[in-house]
Structure formats: structure tokens, C-alpha cells
């Protein structure tokens, strides 16, 4: 083998190795995204529309907090508005839990709420369907997303990032970094 051929072979091997390493990173990137960017897990596509704290004294937020007591001292209501699309040819069930974790691994669970904007945990989305349903108040509102509601410690936001964790049917967990 000539020197030139050996150099070309080494360059080709180096490029192949870089490509393989980049592909390993892509899998991790595919399981982690930021608010506003879709996260694909199986046939479901999750997209956080907006995350914000709700004010119980605000007329605008009253519908979102219907039936909820005022937050205790030192706690706030955090709303995560999400849209989920089923891009598959069969019905797909969403998870029963959508925990939010902060940088210190403190975990907050979505509250069980009953209002027209709430994401119905564990529900099945028909093939080609979406949540919120097209004709629902959540889909017709300005945010166009179903709500997950959390009661979190005020200090929890000091330990960012806050990340929404979503379990995929294949056992993997995807995360969406929330923008608060």
C-alpha cells in the first residue's frame, strides 16, 4: 500500500469514527428538547406550547384554576400547556404521569384537575388525532394546548433547569426543558 493510499484510509476511518460518535449523541438529543420544539417518542409528538406561573387573583387565570384552592404560603401554581399529536396508524395512550424535575432532582407531580383545559392523563389518542381535541376549549383558546398543573415550592425555580419528563412506550424517557 502506498503512503497516499494509507493516508486516505486513515482519513476515511477517522471520518467514519466521527460520524459514529455523532450518531450516538443524536440519540440523546432526540430524547431531550426545549420548550417550543417537538419531542418524538414512538408515534407521539409532544410539544410544550408555553410554561408559566398562574396567578389565582387574575381573571385570565381563573378558568385554568377552577376548583383549585389558593396555593399555600411558599408555593405557586405552575402550568405547562402541551399539545400531543399521534402520527401513527393506531391509537396511542399517553402516560399517566408527567413529572417535572428541577436541577436538584426534586420531583413535582401534575395535580389531578377537572376543568376544560386539563390534559386527561392516560387517555388514548386515536390514529392521526391530537390533544387537545380540535373542538375543545383548550384547542380553541389562545394557547392551543392542554394544561398540566403543578404546585411547586417557590424555591424550586432557583434550581434550574426545570424539565418535564415523558415516558415512551419503549421504556425510554424523554425530557423537555421548560422555559420559565
Secondary structure, DSSP 8 states (H G I E B T S, - for coil): --HHHHHHHHHHHHHHHHHHHHHHHHHHHHTEEETTS-EEETTEEEEEEEEEEE-TT-HHHHTTTTT-----TTEEEEEEEEEEEE-SSS-EE--S---EE-TT--EE------STTB--TT-EE-TT-EES-TTSHHHHSSS-SEEEEEEEEGGGGGS---EEEEE-TTS-EEEEE---
